[in-house]
Amino acid sequence: MLRFKLYRRNRKIDLKLKKIIALSVLLTFILGCVQSTKQDKKEINITKIKSLADSCYEKNNYEQARIYLDELIQADSSNGELFYKRGYSYAQLTNFEKSSMDYLKAVSLGFRVSDAYYNLGINQIPSLNDSLAIYYLEESLKLSPNAPETISALEACKKRLNSQVKDKKYTI
């Protein structure tokens, strides 16, 4: 009889353990599904924001594109295209300092490096920083030696820099 009671007691414990294990497995499965759903929603949201950013960018609505690109960069800071597009947007909004920072990041991520160097050079022209413009334009030419717009921008910067040097020589 004692043996029977122990058997019933052990069986109750086994049933409780089985219930606990089953509930744990079920809970893990449910949490996994919820997490998967959250991830799916996040990916759908990012895809939607990317589409909106591209649309604004193509329509020359650079302020709104920049806002969307900010969100995308927060989600993925290793995407050179996002930095390149935001750099271009900043340049169109005449914020050349932020534009240059984004172009440098695009270069470091290997996205459209020659174009990014060209745009970095062009960003220096409004501030009359011809020596830095020349540096970036020459870097662009190393990668794309036959780019006519880069060659003409480089020649213009060198000409302006040379005339500034001549003017300083004669004013002393």
N, C-alpha and C positions, 0 to 999 in steps of 0.2 A: 504494500500500500504506500509506503514511504517512497518507494521507487516510482510508483505511478504518479504521485504528487510532484516529485522532482521532474519527471518527464513532462507533465502538463505545464509546470512552471517554466522549464527550459523551452518548451514549445511556444509559450506565450512570449517569452523574451525573443525567440527567433522570429516570430511574427511581427513583433514591434520593430526589430532591426530591419526586417525586410520592408516594412512600411516606411521607415525612416530613409532607407536607401532608395526606395522607389520615389518618394517625395523629393529627395535630393536630386535624383536624375531628372525628374519632371521639372523642378525649379531651374536647374541648370539649362535645360532645353528651352524653357520659356524665356529666361534671361538672354540666352544666345539669340533667340528670334527677335527679341526687342532690340538688342544691340545691333543686329544685322539690319533691322528696319531703320534705325537711326542713321546708320552708315549709308544705307541706300538713299534716304531722304537728303542727307548731307551732299552726296554725290549728285543727286538731281538738282539741288539748290546751286551747287557750284557750276554745273552745266548751264543752268539758266542764267546765272550771273555772267558767265563767260559769253554767252550769246548776246546778252544785253550790252556788255562792254564792247564786243566786236561791232554791234550795230551802231552804237554811239560813235565809236572810233571811225567807222566808215562814213558816217554822216557828218563828220567834222565837229561833233559835239564833244570836244575834248575835256571839258570840265566834268561832265557826267561820266565819260569814259574813265577818267582818272579816278573817280570815286569807286566805280566798279572794280577797276584794276587794283586799287588799294585792298579791297576785300579779297580778291583772288590771290594777291601776294601774301596776305596774312595766312591763307590756307596752303599756299605752296610757294615758298620763297626760293625754290631751286629752278623755277621756270624762267629762262632768259627772255622768252618772247614777251612775258608780262612786263618785265622791267624795260625792255626796248620800247614797247607801246606806251608805257607810262612816261618814259623819258621823252618820247615824241610829243605826247600830250602836254607835258610840262613845257616843252619848247614852244609849242603853239600858244600856250598861255603866258609866254615870255618869262617863265621862271627857269632861267638857264642854269642856275646852281643845282636845283633839284633834278633837272633834266640831265645834267652832266653826271650826277651821282648814279642815276638809273642806267645811263649808257655804260658807265664803268662797270656796273654790276652785270649788265648784259654781256660785256666783253669777258668778264671773269667767268661767266657761265657758258661762254663759247657761242653765243647766239648772234648771228649776223655781225661778226666782229669788224669786218671792213666798213660796213655801213655805220656801225656804232662809232668807230673812230672818226669817220667823215663827219657825222653829226656832232661829235664832241668838238671837232675843229670849228665847225660852223657856229656852235654855241659860244665860242670865244670871240667871234668877230664883233658882236654888239658892244662888248666891253673893251674893245680895241686891244685885246691881249693876243697880239699877232704871233709872238714867239710860241705860246702854248698852242695856238691854232695851227701853226706850222708843224709842230711836233705831231699833233693828232692826225693832221692831213697826210704827213709823211708815213705814219703808221698805217693809215688806210691804203696808201699807194703801194706799200710793201706787199699787201695782200691782194690788191686789185690794181696792178700797174698801168692799165690802160683805161682807167675811169676818167673820161674827159671833164666831168664836173669837179672832180677832186683836183685834177691838174690845174684847171683854171682858178679854183679857189686858192690853191697853194701859191700860184703865181701872183695873184692879187695881194695876198698877205705878205709875201716876200717884197713885192714892190712897195707896199705901204710901209713896211718896216724899214726898208732901205731909205725911203724918203724921210722918215722920221729921224733916222740916224744922220742924214745929210743936213736936215734942218737944225739939229742940235749942234752939229759941227760948226755951222756958220753963225750961230747965235752966241757962241762963247767969246 
